[in-house]
Amino acid sequence: MSLSVNNGITKHSVNGNYLLPSTLPESTDEEDLSKPPRRMSILQSDKALRDHDSKLIYTERVGAISHCYEEILNNLGEDIHRQGLLKTPKRAAEAILFFTKGYEQAVSDVVSDAVFDEEC
């Protein structure tokens, strides 16, 4: 596993696949503090957003995350080459990508101008 920092982005990599990054703010003016920071995966910042992913980028993303799940299963003492676990890392990677796709959206993008006052 290696670590590098470029343009305020911490990049973690396993076997050349970048994973688990966090972004650091460049400045701290009032405008930056008005919105919560949005985390971006390194695959996002260097390539396309998930909504616009090509099949190749999606495959790379699934492969990188699958490798992590293989490591987790291996460290738990499981035989990752056992028939019942052969497809598990890929299934888990696809599931986590599906379940976390909303993290890339800002609330303002989702609700737009649909916010209204509620009478209590």
N, C-alpha and C positions, 0 to 999 in steps of 0.2 A: 504494500500500500504506500502511495506517495502523496505528498501535499504540496501544492503550489498556490501562490497568490498572484493574481493579475487583475489590474483595474478594480481593486476592491472586492474581487470575488475569490473566495477561498475554494480551491478545487481539490477534491479528494479523488484519487483514482486507484482502482484495483485492476491489474493486468491491462492498463491502458484505457479502461472505461471510467469516465468521470462520474462521480456519485456524490451525494450528500453535501452539496454546496450551501453556503449562506452568503447573502449579499450584505455589504456594509455601506451605510450612507456616505456619500462624498461630502455633503455639507449638512449643517444642522439649522438652517434658517427656518423661520416660522412656517413657511409653506410646506416644507418637508415634514414637519411634525404634525400637520393637520390631518394627514392620512396615515394609517398604519402601514409599515413597510410590507411589500409583497415579496415573498420568497420565490426564487426562480431556480429550477434545476439547471445544472451546467449544460445539460443537453438542450434545454430551452434557450439559454442565452447564446450558445454557440451555433445553434441550428434553428429550425422552425418551431413555432408554438405547436402544442399538441393538436389544436383544432385544424392546423394547416400541415400537419405532418405528412410526409410521403410514406409510402410503405417501407422504404429503406430505413428512414429515421425511426419509425415505429419499431421495426425489427431490431435495430441497434439498441433502442431504449429497453425493449423487453429482454434482450440478451444480457445487457449490463445488470439489470435488476435480477434476472434469473440466476446469474452467477452469485449474487449476494445471498439469495435464498438457498442455493446449493451449499454455500459456506455455512450458513446457519444450520441447515440440516446435518451437515458433516460434523460441526462442532457439538451438536446435540447427541452425536454418537450413532446417527442413522447411516445406513448404507444407501447413498444416493443413486447407486446403480441397481437397487432392488426394483423389480418390476412395478410394484405399487407406488414408487416414488419417482419414476423416470420423468413423468410429465408435470409433477407437482411444482417445481420451481417456475416453469413457464406459466402455468395456470395462476400461481400466486402473483407473479409479475404483472400479468394482464389484469388481474383483479385489483391490485394496488394502483395501477395506472387509471383504471376506471373509477375507483372510489375516491381518488385524490384529484381528479381533473378540475373540480370546483375551486381548488386552492389557487389556481391561476387566474381566477376572475375577481374583479373588484366588485364590491356591493353595488356601487353606482352603475356599473355595467349591467348588472343583473336586474336591478329594480328600475333603473333609468329615472323617469319622472313619475313613477307609479306610487310614490310616497304620498300619503295623505294624513291629515289630522284625524285623530280618533277622539270621540266624545266619551268621557268616563262618567 
